[in-house]
Amino acid sequence: MGDHYQSLVPKNVSSNDVAAFAERGTQFLIAREIVLPDSTDCILGDGGGYPPGPASDSVVQEPQRYSHYKTLKTNGVQVIAKRTFFYGWTDFPIQCPKCGADHKSHHYVWGDAVDQWYHGDDGALLRCTACGNATRVTEWEYRGQVAFGDLGFTFWNWPVLREDFVAEFSLMMQRGVASLCGKI
């Protein structure tokens, strides 16, 4: 079993703008009735989330097949308004931006750089073992389910979000949006 999630992570939201963008995204979801306006205990972790609203099926793939998501205890949208390393399925490859060398995430030591970034060091460096170049950890190419950000919207146990909804959300946020899925 386990719990599935899909996170939408707006790109390039500065720490100064997080509150405004979190409010914009939340109000968009509420106004469209994708979520209900009152926060409840419907997410994993601390704080509350927003349960599915009457229009939630309009933004997911195969809503009839997966309609049970609305009855689950963990089924809300969590607004994460703090610096977070968002990830989905594990074992994603990463690539040096200088030489293009591929590294498997589970074989490559990058945890220290991610930890430094998480604790506020925007210049945290990751050194390539192939060419020796040190580049900011956020500038490496992560092919797969990874996003660095100060804001994210995590949909717990919802069916896969429709691509047109993700595009509309991105347009409304006036930012590109990373979309990633995972299971815990």
Backbone as CSV, one residue per row, in Angstrom:
resi,resn,N_x,N_y,N_z,CA_x,CA_y,CA_z,C_x,C_y,C_z
1,MET,0.846,-1.182,0.000,0.000,0.000,0.000,0.887,1.239,0.000
2,GLY,0.737,2.086,0.974,1.486,3.322,1.025,0.651,4.494,0.526
3,ASP,1.240,5.637,0.590,0.576,6.860,0.141,1.303,7.425,-1.070
4,HIS,0.537,7.784,-2.083,1.080,8.403,-3.291,0.945,9.917,-3.179
5,TYR,1.797,10.617,-3.886,1.680,12.072,-3.910,2.140,12.603,-5.257
6,GLN,1.642,13.764,-5.582,2.114,14.509,-6.742,2.325,15.934,-6.278
7,SER,3.518,16.461,-6.513,3.846,17.823,-6.101,4.005,18.715,-7.320
8,LEU,3.440,19.904,-7.219,3.650,20.963,-8.205,4.525,22.001,-7.530
9,VAL,5.700,22.241,-8.104,6.684,23.125,-7.491,6.952,24.296,-8.441
10,PRO,6.403,25.474,-8.137,6.676,26.644,-8.983,8.169,26.981,-8.943
11,LYS,8.721,27.272,-10.110,10.148,27.553,-10.214,10.435,29.016,-9.924
12,ASN,11.591,29.263,-9.353,12.114,30.615,-9.131,11.206,31.497,-8.293
13,VAL,10.670,30.954,-7.214,9.937,31.761,-6.242,10.922,32.084,-5.126
14,SER,11.236,33.356,-4.958,12.202,33.746,-3.932,11.574,33.616,-2.554
15,SER,12.415,33.503,-1.543,11.907,33.379,-0.179,11.075,34.589,0.216
16,ASN,11.358,35.744,-0.373,10.573,36.949,-0.089,9.170,36.877,-0.674
17,ASP,8.975,36.094,-1.724,7.692,36.028,-2.422,6.867,34.792,-2.090
18,VAL,7.367,33.925,-1.227,6.698,32.649,-0.954,5.273,32.855,-0.460
19,ALA,5.072,33.722,0.516,3.733,33.896,1.098,2.730,34.348,0.038
20,ALA,3.108,35.282,-0.802,2.193,35.781,-1.837,1.866,34.698,-2.854
21,PHE,2.867,33.934,-3.275,2.621,32.872,-4.254,1.851,31.702,-3.633
22,ALA,2.095,31.406,-2.360,1.328,30.359,-1.679,-0.144,30.757,-1.620
23,GLU,-0.401,32.003,-1.296,-1.780,32.491,-1.237,-2.422,32.476,-2.623
24,ARG,-1.686,32.901,-3.635,-2.214,32.896,-5.004,-2.620,31.485,-5.431
25,GLY,-1.734,30.521,-5.198,-2.031,29.150,-5.585,-3.191,28.562,-4.803
26,THR,-3.226,28.821,-3.503,-4.298,28.303,-2.664,-5.641,28.902,-3.071
27,GLN,-5.675,30.204,-3.286,-6.936,30.855,-3.671,-7.412,30.387,-5.045
28,PHE,-6.498,30.100,-5.945,-6.859,29.552,-7.250,-7.561,28.204,-7.079
29,LEU,-6.986,27.331,-6.264,-7.569,26.004,-6.040,-8.938,26.106,-5.362
30,ILE,-9.079,27.028,-4.423,-10.351,27.218,-3.726,-11.397,27.817,-4.667
31,ALA,-11.028,28.856,-5.412,-11.978,29.529,-6.310,-12.520,28.580,-7.371
32,ARG,-11.688,27.678,-7.844,-12.119,26.697,-8.851,-12.813,25.488,-8.226
33,GLU,-12.936,25.489,-6.903,-13.550,24.404,-6.135,-12.825,23.069,-6.319
34,ILE,-11.538,23.162,-6.589,-10.696,21.964,-6.673,-10.448,21.439,-5.262
35,VAL,-10.333,22.368,-4.309,-10.231,22.018,-2.893,-11.267,22.814,-2.114
36,LEU,-11.577,22.315,-0.920,-12.473,23.036,-0.017,-11.691,24.128,0.705
37,PRO,-12.356,25.186,1.147,-11.630,26.329,1.710,-11.104,26.151,3.128
38,ASP,-11.598,25.151,3.848,-11.177,24.984,5.240,-10.130,23.889,5.371
39,SER,-9.037,24.229,6.002,-7.944,23.295,6.230,-8.361,22.251,7.265
40,THR,-8.014,20.991,7.000,-8.339,19.893,7.919,-7.116,18.987,8.071
41,ASP,-7.268,17.941,8.868,-6.213,16.943,9.064,-6.327,15.884,7.963
42,CYS,-5.932,16.249,6.741,-6.110,15.341,5.597,-4.807,15.117,4.836
43,ILE,-3.670,15.398,5.471,-2.360,15.222,4.832,-1.448,14.464,5.781
44,LEU,-0.347,13.999,5.267,0.684,13.434,6.122,1.557,14.584,6.615
45,GLY,2.025,14.489,7.821,2.899,15.522,8.340,2.152,16.537,9.182
46,ASP,2.875,17.573,9.549,2.337,18.615,10.420,1.433,19.569,9.649
47,GLY,0.554,20.196,10.386,-0.324,21.192,9.789,-1.499,20.545,9.085
48,GLY,-2.304,21.372,8.483,-3.477,20.887,7.782,-3.318,21.001,6.282
49,GLY,-4.294,20.444,5.609,-4.337,20.512,4.162,-5.755,20.800,3.717
50,TYR,-5.922,20.935,2.443,-7.219,21.264,1.872,-7.806,20.025,1.209
51,PRO,-8.963,19.543,1.705,-9.570,18.344,1.132,-10.105,18.592,-0.276
52,PRO,-10.313,17.510,-1.041,-10.834,17.657,-2.399,-12.186,18.381,-2.392
53,GLY,-12.346,19.272,-3.367,-13.600,19.993,-3.512,-14.467,19.363,-4.585
54,PRO,-15.637,19.960,-4.840,-16.562,19.396,-5.812,-16.001,19.296,-7.231
55,ALA,-15.029,20.132,-7.579,-14.467,20.116,-8.930,-13.127,19.387,-9.012
56,SER,-12.767,18.646,-7.974,-11.453,17.975,-7.984,-11.328,16.979,-9.128
57,ASP,-12.416,16.307,-9.479,-12.345,15.332,-10.571,-11.990,15.969,-11.903
58,SER,-12.240,17.252,-12.057,-11.983,17.916,-13.338,-10.493,18.107,-13.623
59,VAL,-9.642,17.899,-12.626,-8.208,18.129,-12.823,-7.379,16.857,-12.766
60,VAL,-8.043,15.692,-12.625,-7.307,14.431,-12.526,-7.642,13.516,-13.697
61,GLN,-6.725,12.602,-13.980,-6.940,11.601,-15.015,-7.771,10.450,-14.433
62,GLU,-8.653,9.924,-15.206,-9.476,8.772,-14.849,-10.190,8.923,-13.493
63,PRO,-10.953,10.017,-13.303,-11.587,10.222,-11.996,-12.582,9.132,-11.607
64,GLN,-13.277,8.508,-12.579,-14.236,7.461,-12.240,-13.522,6.223,-11.701
65,ARG,-12.395,5.920,-12.309,-11.651,4.724,-11.903,-11.055,4.873,-10.502
66,TYR,-10.656,6.082,-10.153,-9.967,6.313,-8.882,-10.773,7.193,-7.924
67,SER,-12.091,7.145,-7.998,-12.928,8.032,-7.194,-12.775,7.808,-5.684
68,HIS,-12.241,6.672,-5.283,-12.077,6.385,-3.855,-11.141,7.360,-3.151
69,TYR,-10.331,8.125,-3.905,-9.389,9.042,-3.255,-10.109,10.045,-2.363
70,LYS,-11.352,10.366,-2.690,-12.095,11.348,-1.901,-12.508,10.803,-0.538
71,THR,-12.486,9.484,-0.374,-12.907,8.879,0.893,-11.735,8.556,1.816
72,LEU,-10.522,8.731,1.344,-9.346,8.407,2.151,-9.115,9.456,3.236
73,LYS,-8.526,9.056,4.343,-8.185,10.005,5.403,-7.107,10.980,4.914
74,THR,-6.138,10.467,4.187,-5.067,11.310,3.640,-5.390,11.564,2.175
75,ASN,-5.978,12.727,1.900,-6.406,13.031,0.533,-6.375,14.525,0.219
76,GLY,-5.656,15.294,0.982,-5.685,16.742,0.817,-4.528,17.291,0.011
77,VAL,-4.601,18.585,-0.205,-3.513,19.318,-0.850,-2.758,20.056,0.241
78,GLN,-1.481,19.785,0.320,-0.598,20.400,1.306,0.162,21.541,0.642
79,VAL,0.110,22.717,1.245,0.875,23.860,0.750,2.147,23.926,1.581
80,ILE,3.277,23.686,0.942,4.569,23.654,1.629,5.285,24.957,1.280
81,ALA,5.311,25.869,2.248,5.869,27.198,2.019,7.162,27.361,2.814
82,LYS,8.116,26.497,2.497,9.443,26.571,3.108,10.414,25.856,2.181
83,ARG,11.664,26.153,2.327,12.690,25.547,1.481,12.632,24.033,1.609
84,THR,12.486,23.384,0.448,12.298,21.938,0.433,12.982,21.339,-0.782
85,PHE,13.576,20.185,-0.595,14.091,19.373,-1.689,12.977,18.404,-2.028
86,PHE,12.221,18.703,-3.071,11.097,17.867,-3.482,11.623,16.733,-4.357
87,TYR,11.144,15.536,-4.129,11.572,14.410,-4.954,10.425,13.426,-5.100
88,GLY,10.484,12.691,-6.166,9.475,11.679,-6.432,10.120,10.312,-6.380
89,TRP,9.970,9.587,-7.481,10.550,8.252,-7.549,12.055,8.368,-7.364
90,THR,12.637,7.449,-6.638,14.062,7.515,-6.309,14.932,6.999,-7.445
91,ASP,16.222,7.045,-7.222,17.235,6.579,-8.160,17.185,7.318,-9.489
92,PHE,17.181,8.641,-9.399,17.176,9.477,-10.590,18.613,9.780,-11.003
93,PRO,18.895,9.798,-12.302,20.242,10.138,-12.746,20.457,11.651,-12.692
94,ILE,21.680,12.043,-12.418,22.046,13.451,-12.459,23.212,13.608,-13.422
95,GLN,23.328,14.806,-13.994,24.333,15.033,-15.029,25.086,16.327,-14.733
96,CYS,26.411,16.260,-14.849,27.252,17.432,-14.658,26.927,18.454,-15.747
97,PRO,26.670,19.700,-15.370,26.352,20.716,-16.371,27.557,21.150,-17.198
98,LYS,28.758,20.837,-16.757,29.972,21.247,-17.477,30.400,20.201,-18.514
99,CYS,30.575,18.940,-18.062,31.105,17.916,-18.970,30.049,16.925,-19.450
100,GLY,28.867,16.948,-18.833,27.801,16.044,-19.257,27.897,14.640,-18.694
101,ALA,28.847,14.396,-17.793,28.988,13.055,-17.223,27.747,12.689,-16.420
102,ASP,27.291,11.462,-16.613,26.135,10.955,-15.880,26.583,10.324,-14.569
103,HIS,25.785,10.531,-13.561,26.019,9.923,-12.256,24.681,9.411,-11.751
104,LYS,24.658,8.211,-11.229,23.450,7.694,-10.599,23.369,8.304,-9.208
105,SER,22.174,8.747,-8.830,22.033,9.441,-7.546,22.445,8.564,-6.373
106,HIS,22.168,7.269,-6.427,22.508,6.432,-5.287,23.993,6.076,-5.244
107,HIS,24.732,6.394,-6.293,26.170,6.117,-6.316,26.985,7.397,-6.138
108,TYR,26.335,8.520,-6.154,27.042,9.786,-6.181,26.810,10.547,-4.888
109,VAL,27.855,11.072,-4.330,27.752,11.782,-3.060,27.329,13.226,-3.342
110,TRP,26.050,13.500,-3.157,25.551,14.859,-3.346,24.719,15.325,-2.159
111,GLY,24.539,14.443,-1.180,23.721,14.767,-0.014,24.209,15.967,0.765
112,ASP,25.535,16.125,0.896,26.067,17.269,1.650,25.700,18.588,0.970
113,ALA,25.803,18.625,-0.362,25.473,19.854,-1.086,23.986,20.172,-0.970
114,VAL,23.136,19.153,-1.071,21.693,19.360,-0.916,21.397,19.854,0.497
115,ASP,22.053,19.267,1.487,21.860,19.682,2.875,22.282,21.137,3.081
116,GLN,23.402,21.524,2.491,23.841,22.915,2.603,22.830,23.862,1.952
117,TRP,22.323,23.496,0.773,21.312,24.310,0.101,20.066,24.421,0.985
118,TYR,19.623,23.282,1.517,18.423,23.249,2.356,18.551,24.190,3.546
119,HIS,19.729,24.296,4.101,19.957,25.157,5.263,20.305,26.593,4.878
120,GLY,20.056,26.967,3.632,20.147,28.371,3.243,21.307,28.773,2.373
121,ASP,22.189,27.862,2.040,23.349,28.198,1.217,22.999,28.033,-0.265
122,ASP,22.552,29.119,-0.898,22.177,29.055,-2.315,23.364,28.733,-3.216
123,GLY,24.568,28.931,-2.727,25.761,28.652,-3.514,26.385,27.296,-3.243
124,ALA,25.667,26.393,-2.575,26.210,25.069,-2.243,26.690,24.363,-3.510
125,LEU,27.937,23.893,-3.475,28.577,23.319,-4.656,28.606,21.798,-4.619
126,LEU,28.509,21.233,-5.810,28.654,19.797,-6.010,29.767,19.598,-7.023
127,ARG,30.765,18.792,-6.660,31.930,18.573,-7.520,31.744,17.295,-8.341
128,CYS,31.984,17.411,-9.643,31.895,16.267,-10.545,33.147,15.407,-10.392
129,THR,32.948,14.110,-10.229,34.093,13.203,-10.098,34.755,12.936,-11.450
130,ALA,34.075,13.262,-12.540,34.656,13.033,-13.866,35.560,14.177,-14.304
131,CYS,35.106,15.426,-14.158,35.888,16.562,-14.661,36.443,17.456,-13.561
132,GLY,35.970,17.276,-12.335,36.450,18.074,-11.215,35.767,19.421,-11.069
133,ASN,34.879,19.781,-11.970,34.193,21.062,-11.908,33.231,21.094,-10.715
134,ALA,33.237,22.223,-10.011,32.288,22.418,-8.912,31.228,23.411,-9.374
135,THR,29.967,22.984,-9.331,28.837,23.785,-9.788,27.764,23.767,-8.711
136,ARG,26.989,24.847,-8.625,25.896,24.885,-7.651,25.012,23.652,-7.812
137,VAL,24.645,23.054,-6.706,23.871,21.816,-6.730,22.538,22.002,-7.457
138,THR,21.981,23.200,-7.426,20.702,23.461,-8.105,20.859,23.594,-9.614
139,GLU,22.096,23.693,-10.110,22.334,23.854,-11.541,22.680,22.534,-12.240
140,TRP,22.830,21.476,-11.488,23.029,20.172,-12.099,21.735,19.772,-12.785
141,GLU,21.822,18.915,-13.786,20.614,18.442,-14.443,20.142,17.174,-13.749
142,TYR,18.920,17.257,-13.222,18.297,16.128,-12.549,17.248,15.575,-13.482
143,ARG,17.570,14.489,-14.127,16.615,13.881,-15.065,15.702,12.974,-14.269
144,GLY,14.568,13.493,-14.002,13.623,12.720,-13.221,12.885,13.592,-12.240
145,GLN,12.623,13.031,-11.145,11.674,13.565,-10.188,12.341,14.366,-9.071
146,VAL,12.859,15.558,-9.409,13.532,16.387,-8.418,13.210,17.850,-8.674
147,ALA,13.003,18.597,-7.600,12.856,20.048,-7.707,13.361,20.695,-6.420
148,PHE,14.089,21.769,-6.568,14.519,22.578,-5.437,13.571,23.760,-5.371
149,GLY,13.010,24.050,-4.217,12.093,25.174,-4.162,11.716,25.597,-2.766
150,ASP,11.165,26.796,-2.682,10.673,27.345,-1.425,9.154,27.249,-1.330
151,LEU,8.520,26.640,-2.344,7.069,26.512,-2.355,6.678,25.296,-3.172
152,GLY,5.721,24.544,-2.666,5.196,23.402,-3.397,3.776,23.095,-2.951
153,PHE,3.024,22.508,-3.848,1.648,22.083,-3.580,1.616,20.570,-3.784
154,THR,1.425,19.823,-2.702,1.455,18.373,-2.772,0.044,17.818,-2.641
155,PHE,-0.356,17.042,-3.645,-1.673,16.412,-3.711,-1.514,14.979,-3.215
156,TRP,-2.074,14.690,-2.034,-1.903,13.386,-1.406,-2.976,12.407,-1.867
157,ASN,-2.528,11.323,-2.478,-3.366,10.196,-2.898,-4.406,10.546,-3.963
158,TRP,-4.178,11.616,-4.692,-5.059,11.954,-5.804,-4.622,11.137,-7.023
159,PRO,-5.556,10.891,-7.963,-5.134,10.324,-9.249,-4.162,11.309,-9.921
160,VAL,-3.474,10.862,-10.936,-2.506,11.709,-11.642,-3.208,12.968,-12.156
161,LEU,-2.580,14.102,-11.937,-3.145,15.373,-12.394,-3.086,15.470,-13.915
162,ARG,-4.102,16.061,-14.493,-4.157,16.249,-15.946,-3.093,17.264,-16.377
163,GLU,-2.480,17.007,-17.517,-1.432,17.902,-18.022,-1.958,19.301,-18.289
164,ASP,-3.194,19.421,-18.782,-3.740,20.749,-19.042,-3.952,21.528,-17.746
165,PHE,-4.263,20.829,-16.663,-4.379,21.502,-15.367,-3.010,21.986,-14.895
166,VAL,-1.989,21.139,-15.014,-0.641,21.541,-14.604,-0.205,22.770,-15.411
167,ALA,-0.502,22.787,-16.715,-0.166,23.941,-17.561,-0.936,25.178,-17.117
168,GLU,-2.210,25.015,-16.787,-3.011,26.149,-16.333,-2.492,26.678,-14.990
169,PHE,-2.126,25.769,-14.098,-1.578,26.162,-12.802,-0.285,26.944,-13.002
170,SER,0.561,26.462,-13.889,1.820,27.135,-14.205,1.571,28.543,-14.748
171,LEU,0.623,28.661,-15.647,0.283,29.961,-16.232,-0.237,30.909,-15.160
172,MET,-1.104,30.421,-14.296,-1.650,31.238,-13.223,-0.547,31.686,-12.268
173,MET,0.407,30.815,-11.990,1.506,31.164,-11.084,2.537,32.062,-11.768
174,GLN,2.443,32.181,-13.082,3.393,32.977,-13.877,4.824,32.458,-13.711
175,ARG,4.934,31.149,-13.633,6.210,30.469,-13.448,6.115,29.105,-14.101
176,GLY,7.242,28.566,-14.497,7.264,27.165,-14.858,6.988,26.364,-13.586
177,VAL,6.444,25.185,-13.742,6.115,24.343,-12.598,6.691,22.951,-12.817
178,ALA,7.478,22.482,-11.859,7.949,21.107,-11.891,6.823,20.228,-11.329
179,SER,6.545,19.127,-12.006,5.518,18.195,-11.547,6.185,16.847,-11.310
180,LEU,6.082,16.338,-10.091,6.727,15.081,-9.777,5.838,14.224,-8.888
181,CYS,5.959,12.917,-9.072,5.132,11.945,-8.358,6.002,11.025,-7.526
182,GLY,5.448,10.534,-6.440,6.173,9.596,-5.609,5.248,8.793,-4.726
183,LYS,5.832,7.934,-3.946,5.091,7.086,-3.015,5.936,6.869,-1.778
184,ILE,5.289,6.931,-0.640,5.986,6.629,0.610,5.261,5.516,1.333
